[in-house]
Amino acid sequence: MEKVSDKLKNSKEEEMGNTVVDVITRDITLTGKLDDTQRDRLLEIANKCPVHKTLESHPRMLTRLNA
């Protein structure tokens, strides 16, 4: 593998019942000679990233202003 890059896009989409949800689209580009097994394994690893797992769990965001 020579290079890995990713691109995230956040959009709002309407679901049934007029509910608007945030959708994050992640595009991962792998550059270099990799077979399908290697590519699949790298995607599996990317999906185990702590940030990915947190976002998939639909966290609640709490914001506090500290003096």
mmCIF file of the N, C-alpha and C atoms, coordinates in Angstrom:
data_MODEL
# 
_entry.id   MODEL 
# 
loop_
_atom_site.group_PDB 
_atom_site.id 
_atom_site.type_symbol 
_atom_site.label_atom_id 
_atom_site.label_alt_id 
_atom_site.label_comp_id 
_atom_site.label_asym_id 
_atom_site.label_entity_id 
_atom_site.label_seq_id 
_atom_site.pdbx_PDB_ins_code 
_atom_site.Cartn_x 
_atom_site.Cartn_y 
_atom_site.Cartn_z 
_atom_site.occupancy 
_atom_site.B_iso_or_equiv 
_atom_site.pdbx_formal_charge 
_atom_site.auth_seq_id 
_atom_site.auth_comp_id 
_atom_site.auth_asym_id 
_atom_site.auth_atom_id 
_atom_site.pdbx_PDB_model_num 
ATOM 1   N N  . MET A 1 1  ? 0.838   -1.158 0.000  1.00 0.00 ? 1  MET A N  1 
ATOM 2   C CA . MET A 1 1  ? 0.000   0.000  0.000  1.00 0.00 ? 1  MET A CA 1 
ATOM 3   C C  . MET A 1 1  ? 0.891   1.231  0.000  1.00 0.00 ? 1  MET A C  1 
ATOM 4   N N  . GLU A 1 2  ? 0.532   2.173  -0.832 1.00 0.00 ? 2  GLU A N  1 
ATOM 5   C CA . GLU A 1 2  ? 1.295   3.418  -0.938 1.00 0.00 ? 2  GLU A CA 1 
ATOM 6   C C  . GLU A 1 2  ? 0.661   4.557  -0.156 1.00 0.00 ? 2  GLU A C  1 
ATOM 7   N N  . LYS A 1 3  ? -0.673  4.607  -0.172 1.00 0.00 ? 3  LYS A N  1 
ATOM 8   C CA . LYS A 1 3  ? -1.340  5.755  0.421  1.00 0.00 ? 3  LYS A CA 1 
ATOM 9   C C  . LYS A 1 3  ? -2.770  5.397  0.802  1.00 0.00 ? 3  LYS A C  1 
ATOM 10  N N  . VAL A 1 4  ? -3.242  6.010  1.896  1.00 0.00 ? 4  VAL A N  1 
ATOM 11  C CA . VAL A 1 4  ? -4.643  5.894  2.310  1.00 0.00 ? 4  VAL A CA 1 
ATOM 12  C C  . VAL A 1 4  ? -5.175  7.305  2.481  1.00 0.00 ? 4  VAL A C  1 
ATOM 13  N N  . SER A 1 5  ? -6.328  7.567  1.927  1.00 0.00 ? 5  SER A N  1 
ATOM 14  C CA . SER A 1 5  ? -6.972  8.862  2.166  1.00 0.00 ? 5  SER A CA 1 
ATOM 15  C C  . SER A 1 5  ? -8.453  8.622  2.395  1.00 0.00 ? 5  SER A C  1 
ATOM 16  N N  . ASP A 1 6  ? -9.039  9.509  3.153  1.00 0.00 ? 6  ASP A N  1 
ATOM 17  C CA . ASP A 1 6  ? -10.474 9.403  3.362  1.00 0.00 ? 6  ASP A CA 1 
ATOM 18  C C  . ASP A 1 6  ? -11.111 10.774 3.276  1.00 0.00 ? 6  ASP A C  1 
ATOM 19  N N  . LYS A 1 7  ? -12.381 10.766 2.954  1.00 0.00 ? 7  LYS A N  1 
ATOM 20  C CA . LYS A 1 7  ? -13.139 11.988 2.798  1.00 0.00 ? 7  LYS A CA 1 
ATOM 21  C C  . LYS A 1 7  ? -14.487 11.772 3.471  1.00 0.00 ? 7  LYS A C  1 
ATOM 22  N N  . LEU A 1 8  ? -14.869 12.714 4.320  1.00 0.00 ? 8  LEU A N  1 
ATOM 23  C CA . LEU A 1 8  ? -16.159 12.635 4.998  1.00 0.00 ? 8  LEU A CA 1 
ATOM 24  C C  . LEU A 1 8  ? -17.066 13.747 4.508  1.00 0.00 ? 8  LEU A C  1 
ATOM 25  N N  . LYS A 1 9  ? -18.342 13.415 4.378  1.00 0.00 ? 9  LYS A N  1 
ATOM 26  C CA . LYS A 1 9  ? -19.333 14.412 3.987  1.00 0.00 ? 9  LYS A CA 1 
ATOM 27  C C  . LYS A 1 9  ? -20.520 14.263 4.928  1.00 0.00 ? 9  LYS A C  1 
ATOM 28  N N  . ASN A 1 10 ? -20.943 15.375 5.491  1.00 0.00 ? 10 ASN A N  1 
ATOM 29  C CA . ASN A 1 10 ? -22.100 15.371 6.386  1.00 0.00 ? 10 ASN A CA 1 
ATOM 30  C C  . ASN A 1 10 ? -23.277 15.994 5.650  1.00 0.00 ? 10 ASN A C  1 
ATOM 31  N N  . SER A 1 11 ? -24.410 15.318 5.682  1.00 0.00 ? 11 SER A N  1 
ATOM 32  C CA . SER A 1 11 ? -25.615 15.865 5.056  1.00 0.00 ? 11 SER A CA 1 
ATOM 33  C C  . SER A 1 11 ? -26.809 15.558 5.946  1.00 0.00 ? 11 SER A C  1 
ATOM 34  N N  . LYS A 1 12 ? -27.890 16.224 5.688  1.00 0.00 ? 12 LYS A N  1 
ATOM 35  C CA . LYS A 1 12 ? -29.137 15.976 6.409  1.00 0.00 ? 12 LYS A CA 1 
ATOM 36  C C  . LYS A 1 12 ? -30.116 15.363 5.420  1.00 0.00 ? 12 LYS A C  1 
ATOM 37  N N  . GLU A 1 13 ? -30.737 14.262 5.841  1.00 0.00 ? 13 GLU A N  1 
ATOM 38  C CA . GLU A 1 13 ? -31.676 13.569 4.967  1.00 0.00 ? 13 GLU A CA 1 
ATOM 39  C C  . GLU A 1 13 ? -32.984 13.342 5.699  1.00 0.00 ? 13 GLU A C  1 
ATOM 40  N N  . GLU A 1 14 ? -34.054 13.446 4.945  1.00 0.00 ? 14 GLU A N  1 
ATOM 41  C CA . GLU A 1 14 ? -35.374 13.244 5.515  1.00 0.00 ? 14 GLU A CA 1 
ATOM 42  C C  . GLU A 1 14 ? -35.734 11.764 5.443  1.00 0.00 ? 14 GLU A C  1 
ATOM 43  N N  . GLU A 1 15 ? -36.209 11.255 6.561  1.00 0.00 ? 15 GLU A N  1 
ATOM 44  C CA . GLU A 1 15 ? -36.675 9.870  6.603  1.00 0.00 ? 15 GLU A CA 1 
ATOM 45  C C  . GLU A 1 15 ? -38.196 9.887  6.691  1.00 0.00 ? 15 GLU A C  1 
ATOM 46  N N  . MET A 1 16 ? -38.782 8.707  6.738  1.00 0.00 ? 16 MET A N  1 
ATOM 47  C CA . MET A 1 16 ? -40.236 8.615  6.874  1.00 0.00 ? 16 MET A CA 1 
ATOM 48  C C  . MET A 1 16 ? -40.692 9.384  8.103  1.00 0.00 ? 16 MET A C  1 
ATOM 49  N N  . GLY A 1 17 ? -41.824 10.022 7.992  1.00 0.00 ? 17 GLY A N  1 
ATOM 50  C CA . GLY A 1 17 ? -42.349 10.770 9.117  1.00 0.00 ? 17 GLY A CA 1 
ATOM 51  C C  . GLY A 1 17 ? -41.728 12.140 9.268  1.00 0.00 ? 17 GLY A C  1 
ATOM 52  N N  . ASN A 1 18 ? -41.084 12.626 8.206  1.00 0.00 ? 18 ASN A N  1 
ATOM 53  C CA . ASN A 1 18 ? -40.484 13.956 8.200  1.00 0.00 ? 18 ASN A CA 1 
ATOM 54  C C  . ASN A 1 18 ? -39.393 14.136 9.242  1.00 0.00 ? 18 ASN A C  1 
ATOM 55  N N  . THR A 1 19 ? -38.757 13.078 9.667  1.00 0.00 ? 19 THR A N  1 
ATOM 56  C CA . THR A 1 19 ? -37.638 13.171 10.592 1.00 0.00 ? 19 THR A CA 1 
ATOM 57  C C  . THR A 1 19 ? -36.381 13.451 9.799  1.00 0.00 ? 19 THR A C  1 
ATOM 58  N N  . VAL A 1 20 ? -35.630 14.450 10.217 1.00 0.00 ? 20 VAL A N  1 
ATOM 59  C CA . VAL A 1 20 ? -34.376 14.782 9.540  1.00 0.00 ? 20 VAL A CA 1 
ATOM 60  C C  . VAL A 1 20 ? -33.234 14.191 10.355 1.00 0.00 ? 20 VAL A C  1 
ATOM 61  N N  . VAL A 1 21 ? -32.371 13.438 9.684  1.00 0.00 ? 21 VAL A N  1 
ATOM 62  C CA . VAL A 1 21 ? -31.243 12.803 10.355 1.00 0.00 ? 21 VAL A CA 1 
ATOM 63  C C  . VAL A 1 21 ? -29.940 13.235 9.683  1.00 0.00 ? 21 VAL A C  1 
ATOM 64  N N  . ASP A 1 22 ? -28.889 13.251 10.485 1.00 0.00 ? 22 ASP A N  1 
ATOM 65  C CA . ASP A 1 22 ? -27.553 13.513 9.940  1.00 0.00 ? 22 ASP A CA 1 
ATOM 66  C C  . ASP A 1 22 ? -27.017 12.232 9.332  1.00 0.00 ? 22 ASP A C  1 
ATOM 67  N N  . VAL A 1 23 ? -26.453 12.338 8.137  1.00 0.00 ? 23 VAL A N  1 
ATOM 68  C CA . VAL A 1 23 ? -25.833 11.197 7.469  1.00 0.00 ? 23 VAL A CA 1 
ATOM 69  C C  . VAL A 1 23 ? -24.384 11.568 7.157  1.00 0.00 ? 23 VAL A C  1 
ATOM 70  N N  . ILE A 1 24 ? -23.462 10.743 7.620  1.00 0.00 ? 24 ILE A N  1 
ATOM 71  C CA . ILE A 1 24 ? -22.047 10.952 7.327  1.00 0.00 ? 24 ILE A CA 1 
ATOM 72  C C  . ILE A 1 24 ? -21.629 9.904  6.304  1.00 0.00 ? 24 ILE A C  1 
ATOM 73  N N  . THR A 1 25 ? -21.160 10.362 5.158  1.00 0.00 ? 25 THR A N  1 
ATOM 74  C CA . THR A 1 25 ? -20.673 9.464  4.121  1.00 0.00 ? 25 THR A CA 1 
ATOM 75  C C  . THR A 1 25 ? -19.145 9.488  4.161  1.00 0.00 ? 25 THR A C  1 
ATOM 76  N N  . ARG A 1 26 ? -18.558 8.305  4.255  1.00 0.00 ? 26 ARG A N  1 
ATOM 77  C CA . ARG A 1 26 ? -17.100 8.190  4.329  1.00 0.00 ? 26 ARG A CA 1 
ATOM 78  C C  . ARG A 1 26 ? -16.608 7.478  3.079  1.00 0.00 ? 26 ARG A C  1 
ATOM 79  N N  . ASP A 1 27 ? -15.721 8.133  2.344  1.00 0.00 ? 27 ASP A N  1 
ATOM 80  C CA . ASP A 1 27 ? -15.094 7.536  1.171  1.00 0.00 ? 27 ASP A CA 1 
ATOM 81  C C  . ASP A 1 27 ? -13.627 7.290  1.500  1.00 0.00 ? 27 ASP A C  1 
ATOM 82  N N  . ILE A 1 28 ? -13.216 6.041  1.428  1.00 0.00 ? 28 ILE A N  1 
ATOM 83  C CA . ILE A 1 28 ? -11.829 5.664  1.696  1.00 0.00 ? 28 ILE A CA 1 
ATOM 84  C C  . ILE A 1 28 ? -11.185 5.274  0.377  1.00 0.00 ? 28 ILE A C  1 
ATOM 85  N N  . THR A 1 29 ? -10.012 5.836  0.097  1.00 0.00 ? 29 THR A N  1 
ATOM 86  C CA . THR A 1 29 ? -9.264  5.507  -1.114 1.00 0.00 ? 29 THR A CA 1 
ATOM 87  C C  . THR A 1 29 ? -7.954  4.847  -0.714 1.00 0.00 ? 29 THR A C  1 
ATOM 88  N N  . LEU A 1 30 ? -7.733  3.646  -1.214 1.00 0.00 ? 30 LEU A N  1 
ATOM 89  C CA . LEU A 1 30 ? -6.498  2.899  -0.972 1.00 0.00 ? 30 LEU A CA 1 
ATOM 90  C C  . LEU A 1 30 ? -5.699  2.895  -2.269 1.00 0.00 ? 30 LEU A C  1 
ATOM 91  N N  . THR A 1 31 ? -4.476  3.390  -2.207 1.00 0.00 ? 31 THR A N  1 
ATOM 92  C CA . THR A 1 31 ? -3.627  3.462  -3.388 1.00 0.00 ? 31 THR A CA 1 
ATOM 93  C C  . THR A 1 31 ? -2.488  2.454  -3.238 1.00 0.00 ? 31 THR A C  1 
ATOM 94  N N  . GLY A 1 32 ? -2.230  1.703  -4.289 1.00 0.00 ? 32 GLY A N  1 
ATOM 95  C CA . GLY A 1 32 ? -1.158  0.717  -4.276 1.00 0.00 ? 32 GLY A CA 1 
ATOM 96  C C  . GLY A 1 32 ? -1.693  -0.662 -4.608 1.00 0.00 ? 32 GLY A C  1 
ATOM 97  N N  . LYS A 1 33 ? -0.786  -1.614 -4.682 1.00 0.00 ? 33 LYS A N  1 
ATOM 98  C CA . LYS A 1 33 ? -1.162  -2.985 -5.036 1.00 0.00 ? 33 LYS A CA 1 
ATOM 99  C C  . LYS A 1 33 ? -1.703  -3.706 -3.811 1.00 0.00 ? 33 LYS A C  1 
ATOM 100 N N  . LEU A 1 34 ? -2.994  -3.971 -3.836 1.00 0.00 ? 34 LEU A N  1 
ATOM 101 C CA . LEU A 1 34 ? -3.661  -4.711 -2.766 1.00 0.00 ? 34 LEU A CA 1 
ATOM 102 C C  . LEU A 1 34 ? -4.641  -5.686 -3.402 1.00 0.00 ? 34 LEU A C  1 
ATOM 103 N N  . ASP A 1 35 ? -4.694  -6.899 -2.864 1.00 0.00 ? 35 ASP A N  1 
ATOM 104 C CA . ASP A 1 35 ? -5.699  -7.828 -3.365 1.00 0.00 ? 35 ASP A CA 1 
ATOM 105 C C  . ASP A 1 35 ? -7.007  -7.608 -2.605 1.00 0.00 ? 35 ASP A C  1 
ATOM 106 N N  . ASP A 1 36 ? -8.056  -8.286 -3.035 1.00 0.00 ? 36 ASP A N  1 
ATOM 107 C CA . ASP A 1 36 ? -9.372  -8.095 -2.429 1.00 0.00 ? 36 ASP A CA 1 
ATOM 108 C C  . ASP A 1 36 ? -9.374  -8.444 -0.937 1.00 0.00 ? 36 ASP A C  1 
ATOM 109 N N  . THR A 1 37 ? -8.639  -9.475 -0.558 1.00 0.00 ? 37 THR A N  1 
ATOM 110 C CA . THR A 1 37 ? -8.571  -9.867 0.855  1.00 0.00 ? 37 THR A CA 1 
ATOM 111 C C  . THR A 1 37 ? -7.944  -8.763 1.691  1.00 0.00 ? 37 THR A C  1 
ATOM 112 N N  . GLN A 1 38 ? -6.887  -8.158 1.202  1.00 0.00 ? 38 GLN A N  1 
ATOM 113 C CA . GLN A 1 38 ? -6.233  -7.068 1.926  1.00 0.00 ? 38 GLN A CA 1 
ATOM 114 C C  . GLN A 1 38 ? -7.146  -5.847 2.022  1.00 0.00 ? 38 GLN A C  1 
ATOM 115 N N  . ARG A 1 39 ? -7.826  -5.529 0.935  1.00 0.00 ? 39 ARG A N  1 
ATOM 116 C CA . ARG A 1 39 ? -8.737  -4.387 0.938  1.00 0.00 ? 39 ARG A CA 1 
ATOM 117 C C  . ARG A 1 39 ? -9.882  -4.609 1.923  1.00 0.00 ? 39 ARG A C  1 
ATOM 118 N N  . ASP A 1 40 ? -10.431 -5.812 1.919  1.00 0.00 ? 40 ASP A N  1 
ATOM 119 C CA . ASP A 1 40 ? -11.515 -6.143 2.850  1.00 0.00 ? 40 ASP A CA 1 
ATOM 120 C C  . ASP A 1 40 ? -11.050 -6.040 4.299  1.00 0.00 ? 40 ASP A C  1 
ATOM 121 N N  . ARG A 1 41 ? -9.847  -6.495 4.569  1.00 0.00 ? 41 ARG A N  1 
ATOM 122 C CA . ARG A 1 41 ? -9.299  -6.448 5.934  1.00 0.00 ? 41 ARG A CA 1 
ATOM 123 C C  . ARG A 1 41 ? -9.075  -5.000 6.377  1.00 0.00 ? 41 ARG A C  1 
ATOM 124 N N  . LEU A 1 42 ? -8.579  -4.162 5.485  1.00 0.00 ? 42 LEU A N  1 
ATOM 125 C CA . LEU A 1 42 ? -8.377  -2.758 5.829  1.00 0.00 ? 42 LEU A CA 1 
ATOM 126 C C  . LEU A 1 42 ? -9.702  -2.048 6.106  1.00 0.00 ? 42 LEU A C  1 
ATOM 127 N N  . LEU A 1 43 ? -10.751 -2.387 5.370  1.00 0.00 ? 43 LEU A N  1 
ATOM 128 C CA . LEU A 1 43 ? -12.069 -1.822 5.636  1.00 0.00 ? 43 LEU A CA 1 
ATOM 129 C C  . LEU A 1 43 ? -12.583 -2.298 6.994  1.00 0.00 ? 43 LEU A C  1 
ATOM 130 N N  . GLU A 1 44 ? -12.370 -3.559 7.285  1.00 0.00 ? 44 GLU A N  1 
ATOM 131 C CA . GLU A 1 44 ? -12.769 -4.113 8.585  1.00 0.00 ? 44 GLU A CA 1 
ATOM 132 C C  . GLU A 1 44 ? -12.077 -3.356 9.725  1.00 0.00 ? 44 GLU A C  1 
ATOM 133 N N  . ILE A 1 45 ? -10.800 -3.097 9.565  1.00 0.00 ? 45 ILE A N  1 
ATOM 134 C CA . ILE A 1 45 ? -10.032 -2.355 10.575 1.00 0.00 ? 45 ILE A CA 1 
ATOM 135 C C  . ILE A 1 45 ? -10.563 -0.928 10.696 1.00 0.00 ? 45 ILE A C  1 
ATOM 136 N N  . ALA A 1 46 ? -10.850 -0.281 9.564  1.00 0.00 ? 46 ALA A N  1 
ATOM 137 C CA . ALA A 1 46 ? -11.373 1.093  9.582  1.00 0.00 ? 46 ALA A CA 1 
ATOM 138 C C  . ALA A 1 46 ? -12.696 1.165  10.344 1.00 0.00 ? 46 ALA A C  1 
ATOM 139 N N  . ASN A 1 47 ? -13.514 0.147  10.210 1.00 0.00 ? 47 ASN A N  1 
ATOM 140 C CA . ASN A 1 47 ? -14.810 0.124  10.882 1.00 0.00 ? 47 ASN A CA 1 
ATOM 141 C C  . ASN A 1 47 ? -14.697 -0.140 12.379 1.00 0.00 ? 47 ASN A C  1 
ATOM 142 N N  . LYS A 1 48 ? -13.526 -0.540 12.841 1.00 0.00 ? 48 LYS A N  1 
ATOM 143 C CA . LYS A 1 48 ? -13.300 -0.769 14.269 1.00 0.00 ? 48 LYS A CA 1 
ATOM 144 C C  . LYS A 1 48 ? -12.667 0.442  14.953 1.00 0.00 ? 48 LYS A C  1 
ATOM 145 N N  . CYS A 1 49 ? -12.446 1.500  14.203 1.00 0.00 ? 49 CYS A N  1 
ATOM 146 C CA . CYS A 1 49 ? -11.878 2.736  14.744 1.00 0.00 ? 49 CYS A CA 1 
ATOM 147 C C  . CYS A 1 49 ? -12.795 3.251  15.859 1.00 0.00 ? 49 CYS A C  1 
ATOM 148 N N  . PRO A 1 50 ? -12.222 3.674  16.982 1.00 0.00 ? 50 PRO A N  1 
ATOM 149 C CA . PRO A 1 50 ? -13.062 4.160  18.093 1.00 0.00 ? 50 PRO A CA 1 
ATOM 150 C C  . PRO A 1 50 ? -13.994 5.317  17.705 1.00 0.00 ? 50 PRO A C  1 
ATOM 151 N N  . VAL A 1 51 ? -13.545 6.207  16.850 1.00 0.00 ? 51 VAL A N  1 
ATOM 152 C CA . VAL A 1 51 ? -14.404 7.318  16.434 1.00 0.00 ? 51 VAL A CA 1 
ATOM 153 C C  . VAL A 1 51 ? -15.569 6.789  15.600 1.00 0.00 ? 51 VAL A C  1 
ATOM 154 N N  . HIS A 1 52 ? -15.299 5.864  14.698 1.00 0.00 ? 52 HIS A N  1 
ATOM 155 C CA . HIS A 1 52 ? -16.355 5.262  13.869 1.00 0.00 ? 52 HIS A CA 1 
ATOM 156 C C  . HIS A 1 52 ? -17.387 4.566  14.756 1.00 0.00 ? 52 HIS A C  1 
ATOM 157 N N  . LYS A 1 53 ? -16.914 3.794  15.709 1.00 0.00 ? 53 LYS A N  1 
ATOM 158 C CA . LYS A 1 53 ? -17.821 3.062  16.597 1.00 0.00 ? 53 LYS A CA 1 
ATOM 159 C C  . LYS A 1 53 ? -18.676 4.024  17.431 1.00 0.00 ? 53 LYS A C  1 
ATOM 160 N N  . THR A 1 54 ? -18.071 5.111  17.883 1.00 0.00 ? 54 THR A N  1 
ATOM 161 C CA . THR A 1 54 ? -18.821 6.092  18.666 1.00 0.00 ? 54 THR A CA 1 
ATOM 162 C C  . THR A 1 54 ? -19.906 6.740  17.818 1.00 0.00 ? 54 THR A C  1 
ATOM 163 N N  . LEU A 1 55 ? -19.574 7.147  16.612 1.00 0.00 ? 55 LEU A N  1 
ATOM 164 C CA . LEU A 1 55 ? -20.561 7.792  15.750 1.00 0.00 ? 55 LEU A CA 1 
ATOM 165 C C  . LEU A 1 55 ? -21.685 6.831  15.363 1.00 0.00 ? 55 LEU A C  1 
ATOM 166 N N  . GLU A 1 56 ? -21.375 5.570  15.192 1.00 0.00 ? 56 GLU A N  1 
ATOM 167 C CA . GLU A 1 56 ? -22.405 4.582  14.846 1.00 0.00 ? 56 GLU A CA 1 
ATOM 168 C C  . GLU A 1 56 ? -23.376 4.332  15.993 1.00 0.00 ? 56 GLU A C  1 
ATOM 169 N N  . SER A 1 57 ? -22.953 4.619  17.212 1.00 0.00 ? 57 SER A N  1 
ATOM 170 C CA . SER A 1 57 ? -23.798 4.326  18.373 1.00 0.00 ? 57 SER A CA 1 
ATOM 171 C C  . SER A 1 57 ? -24.799 5.445  18.676 1.00 0.00 ? 57 SER A C  1 
ATOM 172 N N  . HIS A 1 58 ? -24.881 6.458  17.816 1.00 0.00 ? 58 HIS A N  1 
ATOM 173 C CA . HIS A 1 58 ? -25.821 7.569  17.967 1.00 0.00 ? 58 HIS A CA 1 
ATOM 174 C C  . HIS A 1 58 ? -25.670 8.241  19.331 1.00 0.00 ? 58 HIS A C  1 
ATOM 175 N N  . PRO A 1 59 ? -24.496 8.803  19.593 1.00 0.00 ? 59 PRO A N  1 
ATOM 176 C CA . PRO A 1 59 ? -24.273 9.410  20.911 1.00 0.00 ? 59 PRO A CA 1 
ATOM 177 C C  . PRO A 1 59 ? -25.091 10.687 21.104 1.00 0.00 ? 59 PRO A C  1 
ATOM 178 N N  . ARG A 1 60 ? -25.351 10.998 22.352 1.00 0.00 ? 60 ARG A N  1 
ATOM 179 C CA . ARG A 1 60 ? -25.947 12.292 22.701 1.00 0.00 ? 60 ARG A CA 1 
ATOM 180 C C  . ARG A 1 60 ? -24.815 13.276 22.903 1.00 0.00 ? 60 ARG A C  1 
ATOM 181 N N  . MET A 1 61 ? -24.994 14.472 22.411 1.00 0.00 ? 61 MET A N  1 
ATOM 182 C CA . MET A 1 61 ? -23.971 15.501 22.561 1.00 0.00 ? 61 MET A CA 1 
ATOM 183 C C  . MET A 1 61 ? -24.394 16.432 23.679 1.00 0.00 ? 61 MET A C  1 
ATOM 184 N N  . LEU A 1 62 ? -23.572 16.556 24.693 1.00 0.00 ? 62 LEU A N  1 
ATOM 185 C CA . LEU A 1 62 ? -23.803 17.486 25.787 1.00 0.00 ? 62 LEU A CA 1 
ATOM 186 C C  . LEU A 1 62 ? -22.722 18.551 25.720 1.00 0.00 ? 62 LEU A C  1 
ATOM 187 N N  . THR A 1 63 ? -23.125 19.797 25.735 1.00 0.00 ? 63 THR A N  1 
ATOM 188 C CA . THR A 1 63 ? -22.174 20.894 25.674 1.00 0.00 ? 63 THR A CA 1 
ATOM 189 C C  . THR A 1 63 ? -22.300 21.725 26.936 1.00 0.00 ? 63 THR A C  1 
ATOM 190 N N  . ARG A 1 64 ? -21.170 22.009 27.550 1.00 0.00 ? 64 ARG A N  1 
ATOM 191 C CA . ARG A 1 64 ? -21.158 22.835 28.757 1.00 0.00 ? 64 ARG A CA 1 
ATOM 192 C C  . ARG A 1 64 ? -20.195 23.985 28.524 1.00 0.00 ? 64 ARG A C  1 
ATOM 193 N N  . LEU A 1 65 ? -20.578 25.138 28.994 1.00 0.00 ? 65 LEU A N  1 
ATOM 194 C CA . LEU A 1 65 ? -19.728 26.312 28.928 1.00 0.00 ? 65 LEU A CA 1 
ATOM 195 C C  . LEU A 1 65 ? -19.097 26.507 30.294 1.00 0.00 ? 65 LEU A C  1 
ATOM 196 N N  . ASN A 1 66 ? -17.789 26.441 30.363 1.00 0.00 ? 66 ASN A N  1 
ATOM 197 C CA . ASN A 1 66 ? -17.077 26.602 31.620 1.00 0.00 ? 66 ASN A CA 1 
ATOM 198 C C  . ASN A 1 66 ? -16.523 28.010 31.698 1.00 0.00 ? 66 ASN A C  1 
ATOM 199 N N  . ALA A 1 67 ? -16.602 28.579 32.895 1.00 0.00 ? 67 ALA A N  1 
ATOM 200 C CA . ALA A 1 67 ? -16.102 29.938 33.104 1.00 0.00 ? 67 ALA A CA 1 
ATOM 201 C C  . ALA A 1 67 ? -14.595 29.950 33.159 1.00 0.00 ? 67 ALA A C  1 
# 
